[in-house]
Amino acid sequence: MPKNKTHSGTSKRVRVTGKGKLRRQQTGLRHKLEKKSSRVTRRLSGTEELAKADVKRVKKLLGR
């Protein structure tokens, strides 16, 4: 059997922590930043844990 390939689009968007949790970048920080307050842009910076409903599907795409 050949090896399974990971989904490259998903691997670019999601990071796996040491304990196996999935983290992703928060949305809304790519454009129209002039209209958003500094408070909002600070809140959106950093990563957040993936929604519980998506974990199973994304782990499959990552080959885990």
Sequence and secondary structure as in RCSB ss.txt:
>XXXX:A:sequence
MPKNKTHSGTSKRVRVTGKGKLRRQQTGLRHKLEKKSSRVTRRLSGTEELAKADVKRVKKLLGR
>XXXX:A:secstr
       HHHHHHEEE TTS EEEE SS SS TTTS HHHHHHHSSEEE  HHHHHHHHHHTT 
